Amino acid sequence: MGIPGDEILSRVATGDGHGENTSYFDGWKAYDNDPFHPIHNPNGVIQMGLAENQLCLDLMRDWIRKNPQASICTKEGVSEFEAIANFQDYHGLPDFRKAIAKFMEKARGGRARFDPERIVMSGGATGAQETIAFCLANPGDAFLIPTPYYPAFDRDFRWRTGVQLLPIRCHSHDNFKITEAELAAAYRKARDSKIRVKGILITNPSNPLGTTMDRETLRTLVRFANEERIHLVCDEIFSGTVFDGPEYVSVAEILQEDPSTCDGDLIHIVYSLSKDLGVPGFRVGIIYSYNDAVVSCARRMSSFGLVSTQTQLLLASMLGDDDFTTDLLAESRRRLMHRHRAFTAGLEGVGIRCLQSNAGLFCWMSLKPLLKDATAEGEAELWRVIVNEVKLNISPGSSFHCTEPGWFRACFANMDEETMETALRRIRTFVRRANDAATAAKTKKRWDTSLRLSLPRRFEEMTVLTPRLMSPRSPLVQAAT
């Protein structure tokens, strides 16, 4: 007797744990099916859901041209081909680990120190998050996480590990700061529900808020973790994107200031070069743990997602160039500040308020005045109009587990200035239309028909899970046929 049809595949294969069926990824599908191009498709969807840093790629291209010996794919560097092409163990090239540790220090203003022997490689921050979850928790265990948070944590941290993520409620009235009261409440709620809490997961700087944690908040988290004997995992992949005050504080600083405040075995950092350098395609993720057992286990697990030695060789040389990395980080911050100010000023011109931020590649903007209804359904309706009619892929707050309708994340560093200006023009036109419609609605008692909030059939077809066209940087998996 054969296996029943619904049992042929595993629960992972047949389940929805990846989280692809959410508005966060639906926006990607809309873009993939109708991507904007200034010449070939000027009315297409502009990708503002991609937190990618393209502002300083020109500087890295120039460095590579001036340093051809850093690559085995040039006549100047091909002599290293045999050594690099041969098998390398999962510790990584020593020069690569030293360069990464040095760059991590520099990205944090030189106020934190990192030991190259604690650097563990992974296939991007996605692989690093999953590896640290496997090391710290068992299926069914939970980590507390402040809301709103990066949607793909549901994939990276939970999907294959079986670990739960439980919210720490944060609120706009205090700029979504983590409070000790809400932290303790989330911990008690889990404990009362007989759920074993193994740790806290935070992003600093925050994705999607673009804010940095103050020293006192970090001390509170460290102290709480120590008192409850749970782990603190700090995702610091945006640490080099801090472009304005206050000064960035890494959890490594807190630990180094007073090691007695917390058991170092409980502190772990996830890092990547995807955001600070803008090279997500290199798939360079880093786990840095103060726990010897975690370092040992993560290093063994890294064999499932190593960074290629060719990539290690190039980055060891580039990041080892002290003058270059100093200038790169400074120029990146300058360009990010310029882009952030230009984008937020454009939004302010039509009355759109953004959360005050000082880091990251995006803005957390409030479109509450444009909601037909101040509900999750009202937010979804507004989002569909923005994606389908305004042709902008911005991400709704609900996809980040935000409980307050009307917040959206818009990325501004993954495009040139001309595309950003096109996006701002579309926003201005839409907001003016919406304001005119709202004024008319006060007298007509109905929504202006020029702002159709129903979902057109064409867009329904675009969101089917078999997209006809995928962008080169799409996070969605396309089956080979």
Secondary structure, DSSP 8 states (H G I E B T S, - for coil): ----GGGSS-HHHHS-TT--SSHHHHHHHHHHHSB-BTTTBTTSBEE-S-----TTHHHHHHHHHH-GGG-TTSTTTGGGHHHHHS---TT--HHHHHHHHHHHHHHTTT-S---GGGEEEEEHHHHHHHHHHHHH--TT-EEEEESS--TTHIIIIIITT--EEEEE---GGGTT---HHHHHHHHHHHHHTT--EEEEEEESS-TTT-----HHHHHHHHHHHHHHT-EEEEE-TTGGG--SSS----HHHHHHH-GGGS-GGGEEEEEESTTTT--GGG-EEEEEES-HHHHHHHHHHGGGS---HHHHHHHHHHHT-HHHHHHHHHHHHHHHHHHHHHHHHHHHTTT-EE----SSSEEEEE-GGG-SSSSHHHHHHHHHHIIIII-EE-EEGGGGT-SSTTEEEEE-SSS-HHHHHHHHHHHHHHHHHHHHHHHHHHHHSS--TTS--S--HHHHHHTSSS-S---TT--S-----
